Amino acid sequence: MITMKDIVREGNPVLREVSRSVENPPSNEDRELLKKMLDFLMNSQDPDIAEKYDLRPGSGLAAPQLGVPKRMFAMHVTDERERLHSYGFFNPRIISHSLEETHLENGEGCLSVDREVEGIVPRYARLKLKARTLEDEEVVLRFRGLPAIVVQHEIDHLNGVMFYDRIEDYSGPYKKTVPTI
């Protein structure tokens, strides 16, 4: 079971690496890790389990956050219509996105960042993602709103980018210039 002690914190160089692709088909080890990542997210959102194991709630988790620089992430989040988006993805890529942007009103947080970071993080309002799932299906999925924000946050991790790199007026520790998606 993944716990907060397994999460790599900001300042660790692995969070600034561009992750390498996962072989196709993924190894049993990669599959198992991605399943555990998804389990962590579900556990972190269960109040009893989260309290018992001192888990911070998360809606997304990328492999680099566990010190593994591979292109895989899990997400477990509901949208504005209360639909659950619960996935494990290998080699995800954004293949198209809206020009319209959105952001979270109170800014973003991150399991790898143990401090509050103020500022608006601009994100695409809608996107289309291509990836291979835990069930070994190649999929093209559309996301909007919060799920789209989670996807972009996690893909940023796969590219060595932290959410605060996208805040225009942020000048805190670990800041780096970031290319657009």
DOPAGU-702176 format. One line per field, with one value per residue (C-alpha): residue in one letter; residue number from 0; x, y, z. Coordinates in pm, 1 decimal. Each point is the difference from the previous one (the first is absolute). Example, Ala and Ser with C-alpha at 12.3 -4.5 7.8 and 13.67 -1.06 7.14 Angstrom:
residu [A|S]
num [0|1]
east [1230.0|137.0]
north [-450.0|344.0]
up [780.0|-66.0]
This chain:
residu [M|I|T|M|K|D|I|V|R|E|G|N|P|V|L|R|E|V|S|R|S|V|E|N|P|P|S|N|E|D|R|E|L|L|K|K|M|L|D|F|L|M|N|S|Q|D|P|D|I|A|E|K|Y|D|L|R|P|G|S|G|L|A|A|P|Q|L|G|V|P|K|R|M|F|A|M|H|V|T|D|E|R|E|R|L|H|S|Y|G|F|F|N|P|R|I|I|S|H|S|L|E|E|T|H|L|E|N|G|E|G|C|L|S|V|D|R|E|V|E|G|I|V|P|R|Y|A|R|L|K|L|K|A|R|T|L|E|D|E|E|V|V|L|R|F|R|G|L|P|A|I|V|V|Q|H|E|I|D|H|L|N|G|V|M|F|Y|D|R|I|E|D|Y|S|G|P|Y|K|K|T|V|P|T|I]
num [0|1|2|3|4|5|6|7|8|9|10|11|12|13|14|15|16|17|18|19|20|21|22|23|24|25|26|27|28|29|30|31|32|33|34|35|36|37|38|39|40|41|42|43|44|45|46|47|48|49|50|51|52|53|54|55|56|57|58|59|60|61|62|63|64|65|66|67|68|69|70|71|72|73|74|75|76|77|78|79|80|81|82|83|84|85|86|87|88|89|90|91|92|93|94|95|96|97|98|99|100|101|102|103|104|105|106|107|108|109|110|111|112|113|114|115|116|117|118|119|120|121|122|123|124|125|126|127|128|129|130|131|132|133|134|135|136|137|138|139|140|141|142|143|144|145|146|147|148|149|150|151|152|153|154|155|156|157|158|159|160|161|162|163|164|165|166|167|168|169|170|171|172|173|174|175|176|177|178|179|180]
east [0.0|131.4|3.9|117.3|350.7|29.2|-76.9|306.5|2.5|86.5|370.2|62.2|158.5|-226.3|-289.8|187.7|83.8|-185.9|-137.3|72.2|-266.5|-134.0|60.9|-299.5|-135.9|85.4|195.0|-177.1|204.2|-127.0|-359.8|24.1|141.6|-275.9|-266.9|154.1|-0.5|-371.8|-63.1|187.0|-231.4|-312.0|134.1|96.3|-359.1|-148.9|-15.3|50.5|293.6|156.6|-11.6|130.4|303.5|42.1|-62.2|-51.5|-290.6|106.6|-179.3|306.3|339.4|284.0|278.2|276.2|-166.0|105.5|353.0|-76.0|63.4|-243.2|-293.1|-290.0|-256.2|-320.2|-302.1|-310.0|-227.4|-365.9|-115.5|-269.3|-266.1|126.2|142.4|307.2|314.0|218.3|286.1|356.2|178.8|319.6|171.5|-278.1|9.4|-222.6|-90.2|-222.6|-127.1|-227.7|120.8|-223.1|179.7|-118.7|151.9|-84.2|-128.5|221.2|303.6|146.0|170.2|227.0|81.2|369.1|-30.7|-37.8|-84.2|-272.3|82.3|-226.0|-74.2|-214.2|122.6|-136.4|-115.3|-189.1|-373.5|-36.9|236.9|25.4|238.9|145.0|142.2|13.1|-203.9|63.0|-233.8|243.3|-239.3|114.3|-250.6|-72.0|-197.4|-139.8|23.8|-132.0|6.2|163.8|90.7|173.5|193.7|107.2|118.9|208.7|147.4|108.5|137.2|200.4|158.7|97.7|174.1|187.2|-235.3|-152.0|-335.8|151.9|223.6|-318.7|-89.3|100.2|109.3|142.4|362.1|36.2|246.7|45.7|-153.9|97.7|-108.5|-245.7|-93.4|-369.2|-164.8]
north [0.0|343.4|256.2|360.3|-118.6|-140.8|335.1|189.0|365.5|314.4|61.5|-364.3|-3.1|-282.9|249.7|207.3|-290.4|-69.6|-350.7|-280.6|-199.0|-323.1|-305.1|-147.1|-219.2|132.4|-230.2|-165.9|226.9|315.1|-129.1|-77.3|344.2|173.9|-207.0|100.0|364.8|-18.1|-178.4|280.3|260.4|-195.6|-55.0|367.6|101.1|-242.7|197.7|-305.8|-145.9|344.2|72.2|-344.3|25.8|379.2|42.1|337.2|-13.3|-12.0|-13.1|-84.8|-164.3|-29.0|-260.7|264.5|92.5|-346.5|43.4|-195.1|209.9|-188.5|135.5|-126.4|157.6|-79.5|222.6|-39.8|304.3|87.5|263.9|266.6|-260.9|-234.4|-246.0|-182.5|4.7|-274.8|-111.8|-119.4|116.8|-109.1|237.1|262.5|285.0|299.7|-13.2|308.2|271.4|301.7|355.2|88.1|-10.3|-68.0|-26.2|-105.0|300.0|-73.7|-108.7|-349.6|-219.8|-300.1|-305.0|77.3|355.9|34.2|370.0|223.2|174.3|289.4|89.2|-89.9|-288.4|44.0|-325.4|-100.5|-31.9|-310.8|-256.0|-332.5|-259.2|-307.2|-271.5|-368.8|-103.2|-247.2|-232.3|20.3|194.3|287.0|278.7|354.3|180.1|350.7|189.6|336.7|205.0|-155.9|-333.7|195.1|200.1|-321.7|-151.6|310.2|12.3|-365.1|26.8|299.6|-233.8|-236.3|294.2|122.6|293.3|103.5|178.6|319.6|27.9|103.4|283.0|318.8|205.2|-283.8|44.0|-250.0|-284.9|-262.5|222.9|-83.4|130.5|-233.5|-49.4|-7.5|-337.7]
up [0.0|-97.9|280.9|29.1|95.0|-355.6|-164.7|-127.9|110.4|-194.9|-32.6|-94.8|-349.5|-125.7|-1.1|-261.3|-233.6|-321.6|53.0|-242.6|-182.0|145.1|-217.5|-179.5|137.4|346.3|231.5|292.4|228.0|-176.6|6.0|370.0|78.3|-196.4|181.0|333.4|-108.8|-76.8|331.9|179.5|-153.7|97.6|353.0|33.7|-73.6|254.6|328.1|224.7|-193.9|-52.4|372.3|97.6|-231.4|8.6|-374.4|-166.7|-245.1|-363.4|-333.2|-211.0|47.5|-252.6|13.3|43.9|330.5|117.1|-134.8|-318.5|-315.0|-224.4|-200.7|208.1|229.8|184.7|51.5|215.0|-15.6|-54.9|-244.2|35.3|-86.7|276.2|-255.8|124.8|-215.6|146.2|-222.9|-16.1|-316.3|-173.6|-245.9|7.1|-253.7|-48.6|-369.7|-10.1|232.6|9.7|-39.0|294.7|333.3|351.1|348.9|352.6|196.3|300.6|-201.6|-21.7|253.6|-35.8|210.3|-59.6|133.9|377.7|-4.5|-132.5|-325.6|-91.3|-358.7|-296.0|-217.3|-354.1|-160.0|-314.2|67.4|-219.4|-145.3|-174.6|146.0|-170.3|225.5|82.8|306.4|280.3|-191.2|-295.3|-223.0|-217.2|61.7|-107.5|271.3|30.3|327.7|108.5|318.5|305.8|-165.5|-281.8|259.8|176.5|-330.6|-78.4|351.9|-23.0|-355.4|121.5|258.4|-283.3|-167.8|308.2|56.0|334.3|14.9|137.1|-307.5|-183.0|242.5|-182.6|299.3|213.2|102.8|284.7|48.7|-273.1|-271.9|-356.8|-337.9|-165.7|-364.6|-86.7|-53.7]
